[in-house]
């Protein structure tokens, strides 16, 4: 029971960000190891739609994602989504 409460507590402090990469660009997370400092990337075979679980704020995530990948902010869309939508 304590383990379950810990998991629930951790997830309350996290947000999930959905990145939609535009204009035919693709991001392969493994090619950008620095992206791992932003949080936990949810595995996907789609390199144009990425999902990130994080404790950082959305604006910080967008700024760092842009800096690490070299994509300016008009090349991708980042939206906070419900954890339920992820699974």
C-alpha positions as CSV (number, residue, x, y, z in Angstrom):
1,X,0.0,0.0,0.0
2,X,2.9,2.4,0.8
3,X,4.3,1.8,-2.6
4,X,1.0,2.6,-4.3
5,X,0.7,5.9,-2.3
6,X,4.3,6.8,-3.3
7,X,3.6,6.2,-7.0
8,X,0.4,8.3,-6.7
9,X,2.2,11.1,-4.9
10,X,5.0,11.2,-7.5
11,X,2.5,11.4,-10.4
12,X,0.6,14.3,-8.8
13,X,3.8,16.3,-8.9
14,X,4.4,15.5,-12.6
15,X,3.0,16.8,-15.8
16,X,2.9,15.2,-19.2
17,X,3.9,17.3,-22.2
18,X,3.0,16.3,-25.7
19,X,5.4,17.6,-28.4
20,X,4.1,17.7,-32.0
21,X,7.0,18.3,-34.4
22,X,6.0,20.3,-37.5
23,X,7.2,20.7,-41.1
24,X,8.4,17.1,-41.5
25,X,11.1,17.3,-38.9
26,X,11.7,14.3,-36.8
27,X,13.3,14.0,-33.3
28,X,14.9,10.7,-32.2
29,X,15.4,11.0,-28.5
30,X,18.4,8.7,-28.5
31,X,20.2,11.3,-30.7
32,X,19.8,14.0,-28.1
33,X,21.0,12.5,-24.7
34,X,20.6,15.9,-23.1
35,X,16.8,15.6,-23.5
36,X,16.8,13.0,-20.7
37,X,17.5,15.7,-18.1
38,X,14.1,17.1,-18.9
39,X,12.3,14.1,-17.5
40,X,11.1,10.6,-18.6
41,X,10.3,10.2,-22.3
42,X,7.5,7.8,-22.9
43,X,8.6,5.3,-25.6
44,X,7.0,5.7,-29.0
45,X,7.8,4.7,-32.6
46,X,6.5,8.0,-33.9
47,X,9.4,10.6,-34.1
48,X,7.0,13.5,-34.8
49,X,4.8,13.1,-31.7
50,X,6.8,12.8,-28.4
51,X,5.5,12.5,-24.8
52,X,7.5,13.6,-21.7
53,X,6.7,13.1,-18.0
54,X,8.4,15.8,-16.0
55,X,8.4,17.9,-12.8
56,X,9.7,20.9,-14.6
57,X,7.4,23.8,-15.7
58,X,6.1,23.9,-19.3
59,X,7.9,27.1,-20.2
60,X,11.2,25.7,-18.9
61,X,10.6,22.5,-20.9
62,X,9.9,24.4,-24.1
63,X,13.0,26.6,-23.8
64,X,15.3,23.7,-23.0
65,X,13.8,21.5,-25.7
66,X,14.4,24.2,-28.3
67,X,17.9,24.8,-27.1
68,X,18.9,21.1,-27.1
69,X,17.3,20.2,-30.4
70,X,18.0,23.4,-32.3
71,X,14.3,23.7,-33.3
72,X,12.9,27.1,-32.8
73,X,9.5,27.4,-31.1
74,X,7.5,27.7,-34.4
75,X,8.8,24.2,-35.5
76,X,7.0,22.4,-32.7
77,X,3.9,22.6,-30.5
78,X,4.1,21.6,-26.8
79,X,0.9,21.0,-24.9
80,X,0.3,19.7,-21.4
81,X,-2.0,16.7,-21.5
82,X,-3.7,14.5,-18.9
83,X,-1.8,11.4,-17.9
84,X,-4.8,9.4,-18.8
85,X,-4.4,10.5,-22.4
86,X,-0.9,9.1,-22.5
87,X,-1.8,5.5,-21.8
